[in-house]
Every structure is written in C-alpha cells, then in structure tokens.
Amino acid sequence: MSTRTTIIVVLVMIAAATLAGLLLWNRLPDLMASHWNVNDQVDGYISKFWGVFLLPLITLAMFALFLVVPAIDPMKANIAQFREAFNLFIILIIGFMVYLYGLTLAWNLGYTNFRMSGAMLPAIGLLFIFIGFMMRKARRNFFIGIRTPWTLSSDTVWNETHRVGAILFMISGALAFIGGFLGGTTAFRMMFVPIIGSTIFLLVYSYVVYQRETRA
C-alpha cells in the first residue's frame, strides 16, 4: 500500500471516529469511564471533553510520528525496502486505536454487556501476529524493529534476531488472542508474560548472535 493511500485511509478513520464522538456528545455522561482493571471493572474516569477528544488526539500524534520516523532515520533507504508492510502496520495500529475508541464510546453509552478484555485482547493478539510478519521484512534501521546495539551493528545479527523474533511475536499474539476468551488475570498473563519473555530473550539472543559473528 502506498504512503499516500495510507495517509488518506488513516485521516478518514480518525476524522470518522472524532465525528462519531461529537455526534454522540449529548448521550455521553459528564464523567466517562476510561480505564478497566484486569477483572474488567472500571477504575478510572475522565471528563467528557477528554473522553471524546483524548484518544483521537493521541492517535493523530502517533500517526504523525509514524510519518516522521522514516524521513529522519539515517537508514531510511532500508525502511523504503519494507515500506508497504510498514504502511499496513500503520493502518492496523490506527485501526486498533479507533476500535478501542469505539469500545469506550459504546461502554459509556450504556452498552456494558461485554468484557473489555474479551474485546481488546484478541485484537491485540492479531496486531502482534502482524508485527511478527513485519519483522520478517524489516531491514536494519534505528526506529522500527528489535533495536539493540548488536542488531544495529550488523545486517546478519539484525536478520537472524528478527527471524526468531517474528516467530516469537506470532506465538505471543496467538496466546494473547486465545487469552481474550478466558478473561480475568489469566488473559493478561497470556498477553504480558510471552511478550516480556520474548523481548528479554531477543535482547540476549541478539548479543549471542553478535558474539558468534565477531568470533567467526
């Protein structure tokens, strides 16, 4: 997908989400639920103004960052090699943010007959699965991917670390997806434990691969 098409799709999604919030303004409570704990209970509220505008503003800021990063990276030529996959990732992450915004609006409109974790975690799982797919295509750069001193120093270390990382992130995404149907603390353990474990493992693994390469 071209960058121009990505920009159009993302701006339409953010504008549509914001417009939906404005159209529903009079039906929303003055204090809106904004945070849920691991037991799917509301434990945080914000004013209606921020409930309607905060998430679209955060999403727009994220999108701006995604546009700036490829332009300022010293290895931007490498990003160009997997730009289509990166553009698709941008659309998916923005789509997830819009989806989260929709869930928040629905809850605050009184449609509370669903578990927030059950609605969010499968989507997060799918997102991580795609991140694993993108890792296979990612080339060495300073902003996107598994960036350690050792992956950034060598294409060989970068490619090997991302080959393994792609598998681990896809597995972690699948576990998060399944966890979404279980609920409670189990669901969040099935998301956080594999991701944190994979991240620590890849940090160590990149160093091991680097040492292996320098000794060869």
N, C-alpha and C positions, 0 to 999 in steps of 0.2 A: 504494500500500500504506500502511495506517495506521501511525502510530508504535507503537501498542500491539501490532499484529501483528508489526512489525519487532523489537520488544523480545523477544517470545516466541520468534520464529524464531532470533534471534541467541543468546539464552541457551541454547536447546536445542542449537544447534550447538556452542557452547563446552563445555557440560556433556558432550555425547556424545564430543567429542574428548578431554577430560580423562579420562573414564571409560575410553575405549579405551586411553589411556596407562597407566592404573592396572591394567587387566586384563592388559596385556602386560608388566607390570613385570618379572616373573621371566624373561622371554625376552629382555629387552634387555640389552646389555653394560653394564658398570660405567662405561666411558667411551663416550659416544655421539658419532658424527660429527655436527657441527653447521654446518660451512661447507665449501663446494666452490669451487675456483678456476675460472677461465674454461675450463680444459681438463677440467672435470668430475672433478677429483681432490680427494679430501678433504684439507683443510689446516687443519682446526680441530676440536677435541673439547671436550666439557664433561661433567660428571658426570651420572650417570643421573637424579639428582633434578632438576637444572635442565633436562636433556634432555626430561623428561616434563612439567615444570610451567612452564618459562620462556615458551614460546610461547603457551600458553593464558592466562597472566597478562598478557603484552603485549597479546594480542588483547582481553582484558577491559578493560584500561586504554584501549585505542583506542576501544572501544565507549562507555565512559563519557565520553570526550572528545567523541565524536560526539553524545551526548545533551546534554552541557552547552553546546556551542557555539551551537545555535540559541536557547537560552534567555538567553544573556548578550550576544548580538550586538545593538548599538544599532539595527541594521536588521533585527531578527528578523521583522518583518512581511513583508519581502521574501523571506526564506527560506521563510516559510509558503507563498509562491506557487509554489515548486517543491519542496515538502516530499516529495511522493510520489516524485519522481525521486531526491531525496537519500536517502530511506529505502531505495530499491532499491540505491543505491550502497553504503550501509552493509552491506546483506546480502551484496552481491557482494564487498566488500573483506574482510569477516569470513569469508565462504566461501573466499576465496583463502587467508587465513591458516590456516584449518582444513585446506585442501588441502595447503598447504606442510607443515603438521604431519604429515599423513598420509604424505607422501613421506618425511619424515625418519624416521618410525617404520618404514616399510617398508624403507628402506635399512639401518637398524640391526638389523632382524630378519634381514638377510642377503639380501633381495631387491634385489640390486645390478645386475641386468641391464638397467638403463635409464640414460640420460643425465639428470642432474638439470636441466641447461639445457633439454634437449628436453622435459622435463615441465613446467618452470616458465614458460619464455618464451611459449609460446602462450597460457597462462592470463593472463600479464601483458599480452600484446597485446590480448586480449579485454577486459581491465579498462580499458585506455587507450581502447579504442574506445567503451566505455560512458561513460567520463569525457568524451569528446568529445560524446557525445549529451547528457549532463547539462549541459555548457557552454551548449548552445543554450537550455536552460530556465532557467539560473541568473540570478538578479537580484542587483543590487548589494548586497554585504554585506562584512563585514570578515574572514571566515574561509574562505569557500568560493569557489574560482574563481581567476581571474588578478587578483591584488590588487596593483596598483601605485598610486602617488599619483594617477595620471591616470585610471585606471578608477574609483577610489573617489570621484573628484571629480565625475563626470558619468555619468548614465544612458546618454547617447549614446556616450561613449567605452567604457563597460563593454560595451554591447550589441555594438558593432562589433568590439571586440577579441575578445569571446567567440564571435562569429560566425566569425571567421577561425580562432580557437583551436580551435574544435570540429572544423574540417576538418583542421587540422594534427595534432591529437591522434589523430583517427581514422586518418589516414595513418600516423602513428608506431606506433599499435597494430597496424595491419596488417603493417608491416615487422617489428615485434617478433615477431608471430605466425609469419611466414614464417621469420625468423631462428632460431626454436626448432628447426626441422627441419634446419638446417645445422650447428649445433654449433660448438664452439671459439670463438676470438676473434671470428670473423665474426658469430656470433649476438649477442654482446654489443654489438658495434659497431652492428648493425642496431637494437638497442634504445636504447642510450645516445645515439648521435650524433643521430638525429632528435629525441629528446625534449629534449636540451640545446639543439640548434639551434632548435627550435620555441620553447622558453622564452625564449631570448635575443631571437629575432625578435619575439615578442609583447611583450616589455618595451619594445623600441624602437618597435614599431608603436603601442602604446598612447600613447606620447609624441607620435608624429606625428599621430595622430587628435586628440589633445587640442589640439595646436598649431593644427591645421586648424579645430577648432571655435571656439577663442578668437579666431581671426582673421576668422571669418565675420561 
